[in-house]
Amino acid sequence: MASIRVDKWLWFVRVFKTRTLATEYCNKGRVMRNGIVLKPSNDIHQGDTLTVRKPPVTYTFKVKDIPKSRVGAKLLENYLENLTPAEELQKLDPSFMAFNLYRDRGTGRPTKKERREIDELLDAGFDAFDWDSFDSDED
């Protein structure tokens, strides 16, 4: 059965723009197979399932085949199957990103109290919002 270094495969199938980036992500512990962190030199085989954390999204790929060199974007479906859940891909949607809280640059990390308030707001969602007290005519 054919095998290839994980950093090479990630670069060949265009998960990363450069092989150096693929190597860095492996070294940071962001590339896993079955929950086990892979080093850049670890071999992967056909049929393996890889998890790649590229914040804010965690991608999941199944290795269908091993290319001999970097492949074009149109040929990717021959070499990988994207198993990433729709909820993860939604994080890339600009409208989803706009929902996230905004903090002014230079304000630093949130305090413990602010963090709790942010968590409560995100947990409650729109259900806890008091729509009756919301008046858009106030300026």
Short mmCIF file of the C-alpha atoms (twelve columns), coordinates in Angstrom:
data_MODEL
# 
_entry.id   MODEL 
# 
loop_
_atom_site.group_PDB 
_atom_site.id 
_atom_site.type_symbol 
_atom_site.label_atom_id 
_atom_site.label_alt_id 
_atom_site.label_comp_id 
_atom_site.label_asym_id 
_atom_site.label_seq_id 
_atom_site.Cartn_x 
_atom_site.Cartn_y 
_atom_site.Cartn_z 
_atom_site.pdbx_PDB_model_num 
ATOM 1   C CA . MET A 1   0.000   0.000  0.000   1 
ATOM 2   C CA . ALA A 2   1.388   3.415  -0.969  1 
ATOM 3   C CA . SER A 3   2.140   6.008  1.674   1 
ATOM 4   C CA . ILE A 4   3.329   9.611  1.784   1 
ATOM 5   C CA . ARG A 5   4.457   12.133 4.385   1 
ATOM 6   C CA . VAL A 6   1.494   13.988 5.859   1 
ATOM 7   C CA . ASP A 7   2.963   17.448 5.182   1 
ATOM 8   C CA . LYS A 8   3.533   16.573 1.526   1 
ATOM 9   C CA . TRP A 9   0.001   15.230 1.084   1 
ATOM 10  C CA . LEU A 10  -1.548  18.326 2.676   1 
ATOM 11  C CA . TRP A 11  0.419   20.513 0.282   1 
ATOM 12  C CA . PHE A 12  -0.215  18.283 -2.758  1 
ATOM 13  C CA . VAL A 13  -4.001  18.439 -2.256  1 
ATOM 14  C CA . ARG A 14  -3.990  22.193 -1.609  1 
ATOM 15  C CA . VAL A 15  -5.033  22.194 2.038   1 
ATOM 16  C CA . PHE A 16  -2.070  24.536 2.565   1 
ATOM 17  C CA . LYS A 17  -0.511  27.018 0.166   1 
ATOM 18  C CA . THR A 18  3.046   25.929 0.953   1 
ATOM 19  C CA . ARG A 19  4.679   22.823 2.336   1 
ATOM 20  C CA . THR A 20  6.271   24.982 5.020   1 
ATOM 21  C CA . LEU A 21  2.806   25.953 6.293   1 
ATOM 22  C CA . ALA A 22  1.765   22.301 6.334   1 
ATOM 23  C CA . THR A 23  4.880   21.455 8.359   1 
ATOM 24  C CA . GLU A 24  4.216   24.300 10.814  1 
ATOM 25  C CA . TYR A 25  0.650   23.150 11.432  1 
ATOM 26  C CA . CYS A 26  1.881   19.603 12.049  1 
ATOM 27  C CA . ASN A 27  4.499   20.854 14.493  1 
ATOM 28  C CA . LYS A 28  1.851   22.910 16.331  1 
ATOM 29  C CA . GLY A 29  -0.246  19.780 16.832  1 
ATOM 30  C CA . ARG A 30  -3.074  20.876 14.540  1 
ATOM 31  C CA . VAL A 31  -3.031  17.831 12.261  1 
ATOM 32  C CA . MET A 32  -4.407  14.577 13.683  1 
ATOM 33  C CA . ARG A 33  -5.325  11.076 12.606  1 
ATOM 34  C CA . ASN A 34  -7.821  9.314  14.900  1 
ATOM 35  C CA . GLY A 35  -7.150  11.892 17.630  1 
ATOM 36  C CA . ILE A 36  -3.386  11.339 17.530  1 
ATOM 37  C CA . VAL A 37  -1.230  14.336 16.646  1 
ATOM 38  C CA . LEU A 38  0.937   13.730 13.592  1 
ATOM 39  C CA . LYS A 39  4.464   14.954 13.015  1 
ATOM 40  C CA . PRO A 40  5.240   16.219 9.494   1 
ATOM 41  C CA . SER A 41  7.236   13.071 8.715   1 
ATOM 42  C CA . ASN A 42  4.465   10.616 9.671   1 
ATOM 43  C CA . ASP A 43  3.193   8.552  6.772   1 
ATOM 44  C CA . ILE A 44  -0.455  8.454  5.818   1 
ATOM 45  C CA . HIS A 45  -2.173  5.828  3.705   1 
ATOM 46  C CA . GLN A 46  -5.168  5.596  1.463   1 
ATOM 47  C CA . GLY A 47  -8.349  5.462  3.567   1 
ATOM 48  C CA . ASP A 48  -6.971  7.468  6.520   1 
ATOM 49  C CA . THR A 49  -9.095  10.260 7.981   1 
ATOM 50  C CA . LEU A 50  -7.259  13.452 8.907   1 
ATOM 51  C CA . THR A 51  -8.416  16.324 11.091  1 
ATOM 52  C CA . VAL A 52  -6.828  19.715 10.392  1 
ATOM 53  C CA . ARG A 53  -7.468  22.670 12.707  1 
ATOM 54  C CA . LYS A 54  -7.197  25.922 10.781  1 
ATOM 55  C CA . PRO A 55  -8.876  28.367 13.167  1 
ATOM 56  C CA . PRO A 56  -11.747 29.059 13.285  1 
ATOM 57  C CA . VAL A 57  -12.594 25.855 11.380  1 
ATOM 58  C CA . THR A 58  -11.661 22.229 12.015  1 
ATOM 59  C CA . TYR A 59  -11.562 20.379 8.695   1 
ATOM 60  C CA . THR A 60  -11.931 16.621 8.269   1 
ATOM 61  C CA . PHE A 61  -10.554 14.911 5.166   1 
ATOM 62  C CA . LYS A 62  -10.498 11.308 3.994   1 
ATOM 63  C CA . VAL A 63  -7.482  10.261 1.914   1 
ATOM 64  C CA . LYS A 64  -8.849  8.720  -1.290  1 
ATOM 65  C CA . ASP A 65  -5.557  8.432  -3.166  1 
ATOM 66  C CA . ILE A 66  -1.983  9.662  -3.058  1 
ATOM 67  C CA . PRO A 67  -0.877  12.032 -5.843  1 
ATOM 68  C CA . LYS A 68  2.607   11.972 -7.317  1 
ATOM 69  C CA . SER A 69  2.846   15.784 -7.270  1 
ATOM 70  C CA . ARG A 70  0.746   18.856 -6.474  1 
ATOM 71  C CA . VAL A 71  -2.615  18.591 -8.213  1 
ATOM 72  C CA . GLY A 72  -4.883  21.169 -9.785  1 
ATOM 73  C CA . ALA A 73  -7.984  22.337 -7.967  1 
ATOM 74  C CA . LYS A 74  -10.276 20.543 -10.411 1 
ATOM 75  C CA . LEU A 75  -8.649  17.181 -9.665  1 
ATOM 76  C CA . LEU A 76  -8.907  17.356 -5.859  1 
ATOM 77  C CA . GLU A 77  -12.009 15.158 -5.736  1 
ATOM 78  C CA . ASN A 78  -9.863  12.244 -6.939  1 
ATOM 79  C CA . TYR A 79  -7.506  12.503 -3.966  1 
ATOM 80  C CA . LEU A 80  -9.544  13.665 -0.971  1 
ATOM 81  C CA . GLU A 81  -13.065 13.638 0.379   1 
ATOM 82  C CA . ASN A 82  -14.081 16.606 2.495   1 
ATOM 83  C CA . LEU A 83  -15.996 15.276 5.525   1 
ATOM 84  C CA . THR A 84  -16.136 18.637 7.322   1 
ATOM 85  C CA . PRO A 85  -19.551 19.169 8.971   1 
ATOM 86  C CA . ALA A 86  -21.699 22.059 7.721   1 
ATOM 87  C CA . GLU A 87  -21.586 23.681 11.178  1 
ATOM 88  C CA . GLU A 88  -17.818 24.053 10.883  1 
ATOM 89  C CA . LEU A 89  -17.987 25.496 7.365   1 
ATOM 90  C CA . GLN A 90  -20.606 27.973 8.562   1 
ATOM 91  C CA . LYS A 91  -17.898 29.609 10.676  1 
ATOM 92  C CA . LEU A 92  -16.357 30.936 7.447   1 
ATOM 93  C CA . ASP A 93  -19.599 32.699 6.454   1 
ATOM 94  C CA . PRO A 94  -19.206 36.493 6.842   1 
ATOM 95  C CA . SER A 95  -22.725 36.847 8.249   1 
ATOM 96  C CA . PHE A 96  -21.833 34.330 10.972  1 
ATOM 97  C CA . MET A 97  -18.636 36.209 11.743  1 
ATOM 98  C CA . ALA A 98  -20.603 39.469 12.070  1 
ATOM 99  C CA . PHE A 99  -22.658 37.885 14.847  1 
ATOM 100 C CA . ASN A 100 -19.532 37.491 16.979  1 
ATOM 101 C CA . LEU A 101 -18.856 40.187 19.525  1 
ATOM 102 C CA . TYR A 102 -16.666 43.087 18.545  1 
ATOM 103 C CA . ARG A 103 -13.922 44.457 20.753  1 
ATOM 104 C CA . ASP A 104 -11.982 47.600 20.021  1 
ATOM 105 C CA . ARG A 105 -8.360  47.119 19.108  1 
ATOM 106 C CA . GLY A 106 -6.000  47.716 21.998  1 
ATOM 107 C CA . THR A 107 -8.538  46.979 24.730  1 
ATOM 108 C CA . GLY A 108 -6.703  43.806 25.660  1 
ATOM 109 C CA . ARG A 109 -8.152  40.541 26.810  1 
ATOM 110 C CA . PRO A 110 -11.577 40.505 28.389  1 
ATOM 111 C CA . THR A 111 -11.698 40.444 32.168  1 
ATOM 112 C CA . LYS A 112 -13.173 37.453 33.952  1 
ATOM 113 C CA . LYS A 113 -16.467 39.329 34.405  1 
ATOM 114 C CA . GLU A 114 -16.572 40.349 30.721  1 
ATOM 115 C CA . ARG A 115 -15.797 36.790 29.657  1 
ATOM 116 C CA . ARG A 116 -18.708 35.460 31.738  1 
ATOM 117 C CA . GLU A 117 -21.043 38.071 30.232  1 
ATOM 118 C CA . ILE A 118 -19.933 37.114 26.729  1 
ATOM 119 C CA . ASP A 119 -20.470 33.422 27.479  1 
ATOM 120 C CA . GLU A 120 -23.936 34.103 28.899  1 
ATOM 121 C CA . LEU A 121 -24.872 36.134 25.852  1 
ATOM 122 C CA . LEU A 122 -23.692 33.442 23.442  1 
ATOM 123 C CA . ASP A 123 -25.388 30.666 25.433  1 
ATOM 124 C CA . ALA A 124 -28.680 32.532 25.588  1 
ATOM 125 C CA . GLY A 125 -28.681 33.534 21.924  1 
ATOM 126 C CA . PHE A 126 -31.655 35.443 20.639  1 
ATOM 127 C CA . ASP A 127 -34.137 33.597 22.866  1 
ATOM 128 C CA . ALA A 128 -33.225 35.653 25.918  1 
ATOM 129 C CA . PHE A 129 -33.312 39.000 24.088  1 
ATOM 130 C CA . ASP A 130 -36.201 41.189 25.237  1 
ATOM 131 C CA . TRP A 131 -37.694 42.222 21.900  1 
ATOM 132 C CA . ASP A 132 -40.511 44.219 23.585  1 
ATOM 133 C CA . SER A 133 -38.086 46.652 25.193  1 
ATOM 134 C CA . PHE A 134 -36.146 47.102 21.958  1 
ATOM 135 C CA . ASP A 135 -37.185 50.388 20.353  1 
ATOM 136 C CA . SER A 136 -35.461 51.302 17.102  1 
ATOM 137 C CA . ASP A 137 -37.009 54.815 17.066  1 
ATOM 138 C CA . GLU A 138 -34.700 56.076 19.819  1 
ATOM 139 C CA . ASP A 139 -31.878 58.159 18.375  1 
# 
